[in-house]
């Protein structure tokens, strides 16, 4: 299980205190900061959809996506899923 989790700044990212526990349960957490300037952030930057696209989808037939967030992110991830061959019924969104 992989979680790409985005926020504008590190200070605005919720649940960071839970990331280690999620990792122990087998969830790979990739925090992504879109406005890192002046924050000292050294992790992934930009937008979740760009980081996810860069990482790629190893096995589209064994992949399901659950999206929650901004419309632009969801649209871009849905497009990526379609290009990768993930069936539409395996892509769930909050709208």
Secondary structure, 3 states (H helix, E strand, C coil): CEEEEEECCHHHCCCHHHHHHHHHCCCEEEEEECCCCCCCCCCEECCHHHHHHHHCCCCHHHCCEEECCCHHHHHHHHHHHHHHCCCHHHEEECC
